[in-house]
Amino acid sequence: MEFCEKIKKIRTDNNLTQEQFAEKLFVSRTAVSKWESGKGYPSIDSLKYMSKLFSISIDNLLSSEEILDIAEQDKQQRLKKNNGFIFSAFDILSLFMIILPLYESTVNNYIYSVSLFAKNDLFNYIKITYLVSYIILFIIGIVEIILNLLGKEKIQKNLNIISLLIHLALILFFIMTKEPYACSLIFILFVFKSFLLFTNEKK
């Protein structure tokens, strides 16, 4: 008997609907539907809980090869989540671009590195653009963390792409306004975030 058939048998033997079965295992009904149609496997934690809840050995549910596959799947999922948290952290840290002395200011022919608020030789609309961009990135970072915890990968990925586009726009603005230090830092963040997103796509 295949794993998908075993899962369905456990559910029907206990007179549970897919939704009720999902509630008992703290997963979504869609997840249970995937298991029963052979399109996916539960996580190791879900398997352990299922084994305890219905008094069934994991060895009776899965072959040793399938258990190894699930363990590898769990490992990849954890790495993906960790990368998501690091990506979010970079977005949140973007707010520090406001207070770090990354902007050049010329006073009496001397060039100083100052914070965004202390840079007086910058047009207000440009300063406001930078400020709003950093705040948006900070908010995106907070939302990304929440989505990562909730497992909303698709929405999180869309936010990641928006975040990268904002970074790209900032790089262009910094080049136009001749801010090499700020441009270098935001470019480094952009490269790291691109790498994390690319790594997650490969998993």
Summary of the structure (lengths in Angstrom):
residues: 203
radius of gyration: 24.4
end to end distance: 29.4
largest distance: 84.1
contacts: 565
relative contact order: 0.09
helix: 74%
strand: 5%
